[in-house]
């Protein structure tokens, strides 16, 4: 897994929180999201942009990082999408299959 550079994740106040996956040791970015039941939770993302990504990260005025799910019909190549790390972690079983 490549090292995460400041350019890849941003830097300074409000930058995504870089952490380490406790299962595989890869670097992940944490972002808040609204779950299907309407509550707020956190989700880990791979630090590198991916054309197969499903979420776009955004920073609020308060500096929080939020993940917005982008429907397949709304995705296009100019977006900087991220993949949920739970889908790419080699130490975890697939979530949706």
Backbone as CSV, one residue per row, in Angstrom:
resi,resn,N_x,N_y,N_z,CA_x,CA_y,CA_z,C_x,C_y,C_z
1,UNK,0.858,-1.179,0.000,0.000,0.000,0.000,0.896,1.231,0.000
2,UNK,0.650,2.194,-0.871,1.508,3.366,-0.914,1.336,4.225,0.326
3,UNK,2.378,4.972,0.651,2.277,5.896,1.776,1.277,6.984,1.428
4,UNK,0.570,7.458,2.429,-0.401,8.531,2.223,0.328,9.852,2.358
5,UNK,0.304,10.640,1.303,0.965,11.940,1.352,-0.041,12.997,1.781
6,UNK,0.492,14.146,2.212,-0.404,15.239,2.583,-1.219,15.677,1.382
7,UNK,-0.633,15.593,0.183,-1.350,15.989,-1.013,-2.556,15.080,-1.252
8,UNK,-2.414,13.800,-0.932,-3.503,12.853,-1.167,-4.667,13.067,-0.220
9,UNK,-4.396,13.483,1.002,-5.474,13.586,1.986,-5.731,15.012,2.454
10,UNK,-4.929,15.964,2.032,-5.073,17.319,2.524,-4.279,17.483,3.807
11,UNK,-4.179,18.690,4.281,-3.434,18.923,5.506,-4.035,20.105,6.239
12,UNK,-3.606,20.301,7.466,-4.073,21.423,8.251,-5.391,21.152,8.941
13,UNK,-6.018,22.210,9.429,-7.273,22.095,10.155,-8.350,21.531,9.232
14,UNK,-9.061,20.545,9.710,-10.136,19.962,8.930,-9.696,18.883,7.964
15,UNK,-8.408,18.531,7.967,-7.943,17.455,7.088,-8.538,16.137,7.574
16,UNK,-8.764,15.202,6.653,-9.288,13.901,7.078,-8.368,13.241,8.091
17,UNK,-8.958,12.529,9.047,-8.176,11.844,10.063,-7.589,10.577,9.468
18,UNK,-6.266,10.512,9.426,-5.586,9.324,8.923,-5.359,8.387,10.099
19,UNK,-5.740,7.129,9.914,-5.569,6.119,10.953,-5.066,4.847,10.292
20,UNK,-4.928,3.798,11.083,-4.466,2.514,10.578,-5.562,1.477,10.775
21,UNK,-5.814,0.684,9.745,-6.791,-0.401,9.840,-6.278,-1.427,10.845
22,UNK,-7.094,-1.784,11.806,-6.653,-2.723,12.829,-6.583,-4.155,12.308
23,UNK,-7.195,-4.418,11.150,-7.158,-5.763,10.576,-5.950,-5.986,9.668
24,UNK,-5.677,-5.032,8.758,-4.602,-5.243,7.780,-3.431,-4.281,7.920
25,UNK,-3.578,-3.220,8.707,-2.485,-2.272,8.917,-2.380,-1.171,7.882
26,UNK,-3.274,-1.143,6.884,-3.244,-0.101,5.858,-3.744,1.221,6.432
27,UNK,-3.313,2.314,5.816,-3.798,3.619,6.226,-5.222,3.817,5.707
28,UNK,-6.054,4.442,6.524,-7.442,4.735,6.162,-7.770,6.166,6.568
29,UNK,-8.772,6.726,5.923,-9.304,8.043,6.271,-10.679,7.829,6.878
30,UNK,-10.952,8.508,7.981,-12.270,8.400,8.609,-13.122,9.589,8.202
31,UNK,-14.381,9.309,7.881,-15.333,10.364,7.536,-16.678,10.029,8.167
32,UNK,-17.425,11.062,8.496,-18.765,10.883,9.059,-19.733,10.656,7.910
33,UNK,-20.824,9.955,8.207,-21.837,9.718,7.192,-23.173,9.484,7.881
34,UNK,-24.232,9.644,7.124,-25.570,9.364,7.631,-25.920,7.946,7.204
35,UNK,-26.222,7.102,8.184,-26.548,5.712,7.912,-27.984,5.582,7.410
36,UNK,-28.333,4.391,6.940,-29.673,4.145,6.395,-30.775,4.433,7.398
37,UNK,-30.478,4.231,8.701,-31.497,4.475,9.726,-31.572,5.936,10.153
38,UNK,-30.777,6.813,9.523,-30.817,8.237,9.812,-29.850,8.708,10.883
39,UNK,-29.154,7.792,11.544,-28.183,8.181,12.559,-26.839,8.485,11.898
40,UNK,-25.972,9.165,12.647,-24.649,9.523,12.138,-23.639,8.491,12.608
41,UNK,-22.773,8.078,11.712,-21.717,7.133,12.047,-20.431,7.511,11.346
42,UNK,-19.399,6.720,11.544,-18.106,6.939,10.906,-17.790,5.751,10.020
43,UNK,-17.058,6.007,8.944,-16.733,4.959,8.000,-15.301,5.170,7.517
44,UNK,-14.493,4.088,7.431,-13.117,4.228,6.941,-13.071,4.141,5.413
45,UNK,-12.222,4.965,4.816,-12.048,4.988,3.360,-10.592,4.795,3.012
46,UNK,-10.345,4.194,1.836,-8.985,4.104,1.322,-8.513,5.519,1.020
47,UNK,-7.230,5.828,1.283,-6.754,7.194,1.116,-6.559,7.644,-0.325
48,UNK,-6.532,6.714,-1.262,-6.278,7.044,-2.661,-7.607,7.092,-3.425
49,UNK,-7.739,8.056,-4.300,-8.937,8.164,-5.137,-9.056,6.932,-6.021
50,UNK,-10.299,6.545,-6.342,-10.521,5.341,-7.131,-11.692,5.531,-8.092
51,UNK,-11.525,5.124,-9.359,-12.662,5.211,-10.280,-13.804,4.276,-9.878
52,UNK,-13.504,3.264,-9.060,-14.543,2.360,-8.564,-15.161,2.861,-7.266
53,UNK,-14.752,4.036,-6.805,-15.251,4.581,-5.553,-16.748,4.828,-5.565
54,UNK,-17.318,4.868,-4.377,-18.758,5.059,-4.240,-19.124,6.308,-3.441
55,UNK,-18.124,6.936,-2.816,-18.382,8.095,-1.963,-17.467,9.258,-2.336
56,UNK,-17.965,10.443,-2.119,-17.169,11.645,-2.298,-17.043,12.310,-0.934
57,UNK,-15.821,12.669,-0.562,-15.601,13.324,0.730,-15.733,14.824,0.565
58,UNK,-16.300,15.450,1.589,-16.431,16.913,1.592,-16.138,17.425,2.998
59,UNK,-15.686,18.655,3.066,-15.389,19.303,4.344,-16.458,20.343,4.620
60,UNK,-17.009,20.312,5.838,-18.023,21.298,6.219,-17.346,22.592,6.645
61,UNK,-18.129,23.630,6.867,-17.593,24.903,7.354,-16.916,24.738,8.708
62,UNK,-17.382,23.747,9.492,-16.797,23.495,10.815,-15.544,22.637,10.747
63,UNK,-15.168,22.201,9.543,-13.964,21.408,9.375,-14.166,19.908,9.476
64,UNK,-15.417,19.458,9.634,-15.677,18.019,9.690,-15.626,17.430,8.282
65,UNK,-15.176,16.180,8.197,-15.141,15.470,6.928,-16.361,14.549,6.861
66,UNK,-17.157,14.710,5.815,-18.352,13.900,5.605,-18.221,13.148,4.300
67,UNK,-18.803,11.958,4.254,-18.817,11.134,3.059,-20.226,11.123,2.486
68,UNK,-20.343,11.453,1.222,-21.625,11.423,0.525,-21.601,10.270,-0.471
69,UNK,-22.596,9.364,-0.374,-22.709,8.276,-1.332,-23.196,8.859,-2.648
70,UNK,-22.543,8.480,-3.723,-22.912,8.956,-5.049,-23.519,7.779,-5.814
71,UNK,-24.750,7.940,-6.271,-25.420,6.840,-6.977,-24.674,6.548,-8.279
72,UNK,-24.760,5.301,-8.746,-24.064,4.944,-9.985,-24.432,5.839,-11.172
73,UNK,-25.657,6.285,-11.257,-26.075,7.145,-12.372,-25.468,8.548,-12.289
74,UNK,-25.050,8.968,-11.092,-24.499,10.307,-10.916,-22.970,10.334,-10.945
75,UNK,-22.320,9.198,-11.004,-20.853,9.142,-10.991,-20.292,9.482,-12.363
76,UNK,-19.190,10.231,-12.364,-18.489,10.529,-13.603,-16.997,10.654,-13.304
77,UNK,-16.179,10.567,-14.337,-14.728,10.485,-14.174,-14.091,11.725,-13.548
78,UNK,-14.764,12.873,-13.617,-14.165,14.080,-13.052,-14.291,14.146,-11.532
79,UNK,-15.078,13.247,-10.936,-15.235,13.240,-9.485,-14.047,12.547,-8.820
80,UNK,-13.747,12.954,-7.607,-12.714,12.298,-6.816,-13.407,11.393,-5.812
81,UNK,-13.635,10.154,-6.227,-14.377,9.212,-5.406,-13.435,8.343,-4.583
82,UNK,-13.916,7.904,-3.446,-13.153,7.031,-2.547,-13.901,5.719,-2.368
83,UNK,-13.135,4.679,-2.096,-13.684,3.355,-1.840,-13.717,3.112,-0.338
84,UNK,-14.798,2.538,0.147,-14.896,2.181,1.559,-13.859,1.086,1.834
85,UNK,-13.026,1.292,2.843,-11.952,0.338,3.120,-12.496,-1.041,3.497
86,UNK,-13.674,-1.104,4.056,-14.260,-2.395,4.409,-14.459,-3.274,3.172
87,UNK,-14.537,-2.656,1.985,-14.696,-3.396,0.735,-13.366,-3.834,0.134
88,UNK,-12.257,-3.247,0.556,-10.959,-3.560,-0.034,-9.989,-4.205,0.939
89,UNK,-10.327,-4.234,2.215,-9.427,-4.806,3.230,-9.235,-6.297,2.950
90,UNK,-7.989,-6.744,2.760,-7.750,-8.154,2.465,-8.020,-9.086,3.650
91,UNK,-8.175,-8.542,4.833,-8.377,-9.360,6.035,-9.846,-9.482,6.431
92,UNK,-10.749,-8.857,5.666,-12.179,-8.889,6.015,-12.973,-9.575,4.919
93,UNK,-14.055,-10.280,5.278,-14.916,-10.860,4.248,-15.690,-9.747,3.527
94,UNK,-16.128,-9.988,2.289,-16.904,-8.975,1.560,-18.171,-8.598,2.321
95,UNK,-18.547,-7.302,2.280,-19.750,-6.832,2.973,-21.020,-7.162,2.219
96,UNK,-20.987,-7.053,0.905,-22.216,-7.160,0.107,-22.192,-8.391,-0.803
97,UNK,-21.881,-9.524,-0.254,-21.837,-10.658,-1.152,-21.767,-11.978,-0.495
